[in-house]
Amino acid sequence: MPSTENGSEGLPAGGALRVMGSETEYGIHAPASPGANATYLSSQVIAAYAKLTRERLHASPGAGWDYTDETPLRDARGWSVRRNQAHPDLLTDLEPVLTAEGVALANGPTELELDGDQEPALMNLVLGNGARLYVDHAHPEYSSPEVTNPLDAVRWDSAGDAVVLTAVRALSSDSERGPINLYKNNTDGKGASYGSHENYLVPRAVPFTDLVRGLTPFFVTRQLVCGAGRVGLGQDGRTPGYQVSQRADFFEAEVGLETTMRRPIINTRDEPHAVADKYRRLHVIVGDANCSHVANYLKFGTTALVLSLIEAGAAPEIEVHEPVGAMHRLSHDTDLRETVRLLDGRRLTGLEVQWMYLEAAAKLAANAGVAAEHGGDGHTATVLRLWERALTDLDTDQDAAAGYVEWAAKRRVLEGYRARDGLGWSDARLGLIDIQWSDVRPERGLAYRLLAKGSLERLVDDREIARAAIDPPPDTRAWFRGKSIQRFPANVASASWDSVVFSPPGSYRLQRVPTREPLRGTRALTEQLFEGHKDIQGFLDALLGERHT
């Protein structure tokens, strides 16, 4: 029987609503210190934001991370990798510790003192908006709080840009070290790639093989709608040219557990961060980091719709021959005429595959009653409309698409420089412009300048983003997590997606409060609790007595 759930009790099935969130690793560069330890620099971004938050709250800046329920070695295909056989990059259930060589993993404290005059390194911080800001390998990473719709996904993902911008502004006042610049992109142009991941809650009852079958053709072709564009072909970018996706060339497998090596189109990490026998968290690693609001919105919205198709047993029945190679070829063809071969012998363009998914999603949403402009769920109709618009414009008028499809917008900027200065695609100046596109400083980043001018369509304004950088979304457990840190900063010892650990005054024992249901702990369920108890002990007594989370 096909599932009628969408992974989130209380949200209508068949459309674009579900629990979702983003993870963004930012490229980092210190122009005045080219040999600096990137992991240490990343830790200073976290420390700078912690200091500013401490000054604003007049208390502890936020909580550390609770690793209790992390299970990074469990594979959705039914087994777990042995720890002694796992690559160290997979061991994300241990606190990272900064060393002279970079980052190691150990059960050590969060804040460490380095030798000499260096400031303490801060590796983890849970923020008052419910997000996590931390060091992932050699990059600062912002993981957004959980939200329930693609517009909020854009809002709280953009809040991450505001958070790290605040940190680098503070660091830029350190004239001795010089500025630290951050870039919302996925490659340094020299062979290194870093991630922009998405997370979606899906029912455990949906077979993982159904997810693989339904998502693979979609992910191979989704880049045409939400790719961020990139100068250079191949992982090291040495072959001249321009392509649709920042990430496509870095994928080498169809299905797998890894995220930093032999990257798979479908990631199998089975780490639900929720009630394990009820939910699974689909960890999506194929996406680009988007500065374009519409591209980001379509990334989340179309994927949510395709998950609804799979859960209803209504996904298009197509299989791509050699999907990894197909993903590379589609990314390299900005004319969008490249075809992919299906196992049944047909050859379709990437746009034709996307149309198949769009038409199936529109039919399901209409049957479920969630697609109406008035009376629907408030989001599905918009996703369907923008998806159709993007596919139509990309097929007939790419210049029109350049107002909101990111790779097309970036290409238009680059073509302007090429025409003005007579530059070939091998010219290093184009690579520098590519990187400048994603600079998080609004006066420097080309994408942010286009957003400010209205040349790139925007869906949320700066005031909304600034608010989201401080406050959590009201309709998920992130509200409880964030408000606990805001209200009782000195008494939250640590937190995670599915827990908040309190340190009651006068007690040596910590009190761990599970938050395994993503749609509990909301403002509607807990605001009165926060308002009615200003002291931590009364709050905990009431909380543990009533179990709002």
C-alpha positions in Angstrom: 0.0 0.0 0.0 1.3 3.5 -0.8 1.9 5.7 2.1 -0.4 8.7 2.7 1.9 10.3 5.2 4.4 13.1 4.6 6.6 12.2 7.5 5.1 14.9 9.7 1.9 14.3 11.6 -0.3 17.3 11.5 0.8 18.5 8.1 -1.3 17.8 5.0 0.1 15.1 2.7 0.5 15.4 -1.1 2.1 18.8 -1.2 5.2 20.8 -0.3 4.8 20.9 3.4 7.0 18.7 5.6 9.8 19.1 8.3 12.9 20.2 6.5 16.2 22.2 7.0 19.5 23.1 5.5 23.2 22.8 6.2 25.7 25.2 4.7 29.5 25.0 4.8 31.0 28.3 3.9 34.2 28.7 2.0 36.8 30.6 4.1 39.7 32.8 3.2 42.0 35.1 5.1 43.8 37.3 2.4 46.4 38.6 4.9 47.2 35.2 6.3 47.3 32.8 3.3 49.0 30.1 5.4 46.6 30.2 8.4 45.0 27.1 9.7 41.5 27.1 8.1 40.0 25.1 11.0 41.3 27.6 13.5 40.0 30.5 11.4 36.6 28.8 11.3 36.6 28.4 15.0 37.2 32.1 15.3 34.0 32.8 13.3 32.1 30.8 15.8 33.9 32.5 18.7 33.2 36.0 17.3 29.5 35.3 17.0 29.5 33.8 20.5 31.1 37.0 21.9 28.5 39.2 20.2 25.7 37.1 21.5 27.1 37.1 25.0 27.2 40.9 25.0 23.6 41.0 23.7 22.3 38.5 26.3 24.6 39.6 29.1 25.0 35.8 29.7 26.4 32.6 28.2 26.1 33.0 24.4 24.5 29.6 23.6 24.8 25.9 24.3 27.2 23.3 23.2 26.2 20.2 21.3 24.7 17.1 22.8 26.1 14.1 20.9 24.1 11.4 22.8 21.8 10.4 19.9 24.2 10.8 17.0 24.4 7.6 14.9 26.4 8.6 11.8 27.6 5.0 10.9 24.1 3.5 10.6 23.2 2.9 7.0 19.6 3.1 5.7 20.2 -0.1 3.7 20.1 -2.1 7.0 23.6 -2.2 8.5 26.1 -0.1 10.4 29.8 0.5 9.5 32.2 -0.6 12.2 34.0 2.3 13.8 37.4 0.8 13.2 36.6 0.6 9.5 35.0 4.1 9.1 36.8 7.0 7.6 37.4 9.7 10.3 35.2 12.2 8.4 32.2 10.0 9.2 32.7 10.2 12.9 30.5 13.2 13.5 29.3 11.9 16.8 32.5 13.0 18.6 33.4 16.5 19.7 35.9 18.1 17.3 39.1 19.3 18.9 41.5 21.7 17.3 45.1 20.5 16.9 48.2 22.1 15.3 47.6 19.9 12.2 43.9 20.8 11.9 41.0 19.1 13.5 40.9 15.8 15.5 38.0 14.1 17.2 37.9 13.3 20.8 35.6 13.4 23.9 37.0 16.7 25.0 35.5 20.0 26.0 34.1 22.4 23.5 36.3 25.4 24.3 40.0 24.9 24.2 43.0 27.1 24.8 45.7 27.2 22.1 49.4 27.8 22.7 50.8 31.3 22.5 48.6 34.4 22.1 45.9 32.8 20.1 42.3 33.2 21.3 40.3 30.1 22.6 38.9 28.0 19.8 35.1 27.5 19.9 33.9 24.6 17.8 30.2 24.3 18.5 27.3 26.7 19.4 23.5 26.2 19.4 21.9 29.5 18.7 18.8 31.3 20.1 17.1 30.9 16.7 17.4 27.1 17.1 20.2 26.7 14.6 23.7 25.2 15.1 26.8 27.1 14.2 30.0 25.0 14.3 33.2 23.9 12.6 32.9 21.1 10.1 36.4 20.0 9.1 37.9 23.2 7.8 34.8 25.3 7.3 32.3 27.2 9.5 28.9 25.5 9.0 25.4 26.8 9.8 22.7 24.2 10.2 19.3 25.9 10.1 16.5 25.1 12.6 13.7 22.8 11.4 10.9 24.4 9.5 7.7 23.1 7.8 7.6 24.8 4.4 10.0 25.9 1.6 9.6 29.6 2.2 10.7 29.3 5.8 13.5 27.1 4.6 14.7 30.0 2.5 14.2 32.4 5.4 16.2 30.5 8.0 18.8 29.4 5.5 19.3 33.1 4.6 19.5 33.8 8.3 22.7 31.8 8.3 24.3 34.2 5.9 23.3 37.0 8.3 24.8 35.2 11.2 28.2 34.6 9.6 28.2 38.1 8.1 27.8 39.5 11.7 30.8 37.3 12.8 33.1 38.3 9.9 32.2 42.0 10.4 33.4 41.7 14.0 36.5 39.9 13.0 37.4 42.5 10.3 38.1 45.0 13.1 41.2 42.9 14.0 43.7 44.8 11.9 46.6 42.5 13.0 45.1 39.4 11.5 43.1 41.1 8.7 39.7 40.2 7.5 38.3 36.7 7.2 36.1 36.3 4.2 33.3 33.8 3.8 31.7 32.5 0.6 28.4 30.7 0.1 29.6 28.4 -2.6 30.7 24.8 -2.9 34.2 24.7 -4.4 37.5 26.7 -4.3 38.1 26.0 -8.0 41.2 24.0 -7.2 39.7 20.5 -6.6 38.1 20.9 -3.1 34.4 20.8 -2.6 32.3 21.5 0.5 28.7 20.8 1.1 25.3 22.4 1.1 23.0 19.7 2.4 19.3 19.5 2.9 17.3 17.4 5.3 13.7 16.1 5.0 11.6 14.1 7.4 10.0 11.0 5.8 8.0 8.1 7.2 10.1 5.1 8.2 7.4 3.0 6.6 8.4 4.1 3.1 11.0 1.6 1.8 14.4 3.1 1.2 14.5 1.4 -2.1 11.5 3.5 -3.2 13.3 6.6 -2.2 16.4 5.6 -4.3 14.2 4.7 -7.3 12.1 7.9 -7.2 14.8 10.4 -6.3 17.7 9.4 -8.5 16.3 10.7 -11.9 15.0 13.8 -10.1 18.3 14.6 -8.4 20.2 14.0 -11.7 18.1 16.7 -13.4 17.2 19.0 -10.5 20.4 21.0 -11.0 18.8 22.6 -14.1 16.4 24.5 -11.9 18.5 25.2 -8.8 22.2 24.9 -9.8 24.4 27.8 -8.7 26.7 27.7 -11.8 30.4 27.3 -11.9 33.4 28.4 -14.0 35.5 25.4 -15.1 34.8 21.8 -15.9 36.0 18.8 -13.9 36.7 18.6 -10.2 39.8 20.9 -10.4 38.1 23.2 -12.9 41.0 23.1 -15.3 39.0 22.4 -18.4 37.7 25.8 -19.7 34.0 26.3 -19.7 30.9 27.1 -17.7 28.5 24.6 -16.1 25.1 24.5 -14.4 26.2 23.1 -11.0 28.9 23.8 -8.4 28.7 20.2 -7.1 27.9 17.8 -10.0 31.4 17.0 -11.0 32.2 15.9 -7.4 29.7 12.9 -7.4 31.2 9.5 -8.1 28.6 7.0 -6.8 24.9 6.3 -7.0 24.2 5.3 -3.4 26.4 5.4 -0.3 27.1 6.6 3.2 30.0 8.9 2.5 29.7 12.7 2.2 33.3 13.9 1.7 34.7 11.2 -0.6 33.2 9.0 -3.3 30.1 11.2 -2.9 26.8 9.4 -3.8 23.7 10.9 -5.4 21.6 9.2 -2.7 23.1 9.4 0.8 22.3 6.5 3.1 23.0 8.0 6.5 20.2 6.7 8.8 20.3 9.3 11.6 16.7 10.4 12.1 17.1 13.0 14.9 13.5 12.0 15.8 11.5 9.0 16.9 13.6 6.3 15.1 10.9 3.7 14.4 8.6 6.3 13.1 10.7 8.6 11.0 13.8 8.7 8.9 15.8 11.8 7.9 16.6 12.0 4.2 20.0 13.6 4.1 20.4 15.2 0.7 24.0 16.1 -0.4 23.6 16.8 -4.1 22.5 20.4 -3.9 24.4 23.6 -4.5 24.5 26.5 -2.0 22.1 29.0 -3.4 22.2 32.8 -3.0 19.1 33.1 -5.3 16.0 33.0 -3.2 13.9 31.4 -5.9 16.5 28.8 -6.7 16.7 27.9 -3.1 12.9 27.9 -2.7 12.6 25.5 -5.7 15.3 23.3 -4.3 13.3 22.7 -1.1 9.8 22.9 -2.6 10.3 20.6 -5.6 12.1 18.0 -3.5 9.3 18.0 -0.9 6.8 17.5 -3.7 8.7 14.5 -5.1 8.9 13.0 -1.7 5.1 13.3 -1.5 4.9 11.5 -4.9 7.1 8.6 -3.6 5.1 8.3 -0.4 1.9 8.1 -2.5 3.4 5.5 -4.9 2.9 8.0 -7.7 6.5 8.9 -8.8 7.3 8.6 -12.5 8.6 5.1 -13.3 11.8 5.9 -15.0 15.4 4.7 -14.4 18.5 6.5 -15.7 21.3 4.6 -17.3 24.6 5.5 -15.5 23.1 8.4 -13.4 26.5 9.7 -12.3 27.8 10.3 -15.8 24.4 11.7 -16.8 24.6 14.2 -13.9 28.0 15.4 -15.1 26.9 15.7 -18.8 23.8 17.7 -17.9 25.8 20.1 -15.8 28.3 20.7 -18.6 25.5 21.5 -21.2 24.2 25.0 -20.5 22.1 24.8 -23.8 20.1 22.1 -22.0 19.9 19.9 -25.1 21.9 17.0 -23.7 19.8 13.8 -23.2 20.0 11.1 -20.6 19.4 7.5 -21.6 16.8 5.6 -19.7 17.0 1.8 -19.0 13.9 1.3 -21.2 15.8 2.8 -24.2 14.3 6.2 -24.3 16.4 9.3 -24.4 15.1 12.4 -22.6 16.5 15.9 -22.0 16.9 16.9 -18.4 14.1 19.4 -18.8 11.8 16.6 -20.1 12.5 14.5 -17.0 11.7 17.5 -14.8 8.4 18.0 -16.7 7.4 14.4 -15.9 8.0 15.0 -12.2 6.2 18.4 -12.3 3.1 17.0 -14.0 2.9 14.0 -11.6 3.3 16.4 -8.6 0.6 18.7 -9.9 -1.8 15.8 -10.3 -1.2 14.4 -6.8 -1.5 17.9 -5.2 -4.8 18.6 -7.0 -6.2 15.2 -5.9 -5.1 15.9 -2.3 -6.7 19.3 -2.4 -3.5 21.2 -1.4 -2.7 23.0 -4.7 -5.5 25.6 -4.8 -4.3 29.2 -4.7 -7.0 29.8 -2.1 -7.9 27.1 0.3 -4.8 25.0 -0.3 -1.9 24.6 2.1 -0.5 28.0 1.2 2.8 26.8 -0.4 2.2 24.0 -2.9 0.5 26.1 -5.5 3.4 28.6 -5.4 6.1 25.9 -5.8 4.2 24.3 -8.7 3.8 27.7 -10.4 7.5 28.7 -10.1 8.6 25.2 -11.1 6.6 25.4 -14.3 7.8 28.9 -15.0 11.4 27.9 -14.6 11.1 24.9 -16.9 9.3 27.0 -19.5 11.8 29.8 -19.4 14.8 27.5 -19.4 13.5 25.9 -22.5 12.4 29.0 -24.4 14.0 32.1 -22.9 17.0 31.7 -20.7 17.5 35.4 -20.4 14.1 35.6 -18.6 15.2 32.7 -16.4 18.3 34.7 -15.4 16.2 36.9 -13.1 15.8 34.0 -10.7 17.6 30.8 -11.8 21.0 31.2 -10.2 23.3 29.5 -12.8 21.6 31.5 -15.6 21.9 34.7 -13.6 25.6 34.1 -12.9 26.3 33.2 -16.5 24.7 36.5 -17.6 27.1 38.4 -15.4 30.1 36.5 -16.6 29.1 36.9 -20.3 29.0 40.6 -19.7 32.6 40.6 -18.5 33.6 38.3 -21.4 32.0 40.6 -23.9 33.5 43.8 -22.3 37.0 42.5 -21.9 37.3 39.8 -24.5 37.9 37.0 -21.9 38.0 33.3 -22.7 36.6 30.8 -20.2 40.2 29.9 -19.3 40.9 33.4 -18.0 41.5 33.4 -14.3 39.6 36.6 -13.8 36.4 34.8 -14.5 37.2 32.3 -11.7 37.6 35.2 -9.4 34.3 36.7 -10.4 32.7 33.3 -9.8 34.0 33.3 -6.2 33.0 36.9 -5.7 29.4 36.0 -6.7 29.0 34.2 -3.3 30.9 36.6 -1.0 28.5 37.0 2.0 29.4 40.7 2.3 26.6 42.5 0.6 28.8 45.3 -0.7 31.1 42.7 -2.3 29.0 39.7 -3.2 27.7 40.0 -6.7 24.6 37.9 -6.0 23.7 40.0 -2.9 24.2 43.2 -4.9 21.8 41.9 -7.6 19.3 41.0 -4.9 19.5 44.5 -3.5 18.9 46.0 -6.9 16.0 43.7 -7.7 17.9 42.1 -10.6 17.6 38.8 -8.7 14.1 38.1 -7.4 13.8 37.9 -3.7 11.2 36.1 -1.6 12.1 37.4 1.9 13.3 40.9 2.8 16.2 41.8 5.0 14.1 42.5 8.0 12.6 39.0 7.9 16.1 37.5 7.6 17.4 39.6 10.5 14.6 38.4 12.7 15.1 34.8 11.7 18.8 35.1 12.7 17.6 35.8 16.2 14.2 34.0 16.7 13.4 30.4 16.0 10.5 29.2 13.7 7.3 29.0 15.7 5.9 25.7 14.4 8.5 23.1 15.2 10.5 21.9 18.2 13.2 24.5 17.2 11.0 27.1 19.1 11.5 25.3 22.4 15.2 24.8 21.8 15.8 28.4 20.8 13.6 30.0 23.4 15.3 27.8 26.1 18.6 29.2 25.1 17.3 32.8 24.9 15.4 32.7 28.2 17.8 30.5 30.3 21.3 30.9 28.7 23.1 30.1 31.9 21.2 26.9 32.5 21.3 25.2 29.1 24.3 23.0 29.1 23.9 21.6 25.6 21.3 20.8 23.0 20.8 18.9 19.8 18.0 18.4 17.3 16.2 16.0 19.6 17.2 17.2 23.1 17.8 20.1 25.4 20.1 19.5 28.4 19.5 21.8 31.4 21.8 22.5 34.3 19.5 23.2 37.2 20.8 25.7 39.8 22.3 24.1 42.9 22.4 20.6 41.4 25.3 18.6 40.0 22.9 16.5 37.9 21.9 17.6 34.4 18.3 17.3 33.2 18.0 16.0 29.6 14.7 16.8 28.0 14.0 14.8 24.8 12.5 16.6 21.8 12.0 13.7 19.4 8.7 14.8 17.9 9.6 17.6 15.5 6.1 19.2 15.6 6.0 19.4 19.4 7.7 22.1 21.4 6.1 24.7 19.2 5.2 28.2 20.2 1.5 27.2 20.4 2.4 24.4 22.9 5.1 26.1 25.0 4.8 29.9 24.9 2.6 30.0 27.9 5.1 27.8 29.8 7.9 30.2 29.0 5.8 33.3 29.9 4.5 31.8 33.1 7.9 30.8 34.6 10.7 33.3 34.7 13.0 31.2 36.9 14.6 28.0 35.7 13.6 25.8 38.5 9.9 26.7 38.2 10.2 26.3 34.5 11.7 22.8 34.8 9.2 21.7 37.4 6.3 22.7 35.2 7.9 21.3 32.0 8.7 17.9 33.5 5.2 17.8 35.0 3.3 18.7 31.8 5.6 17.3 29.1 5.0 20.0 26.5 7.8 18.7 24.2 
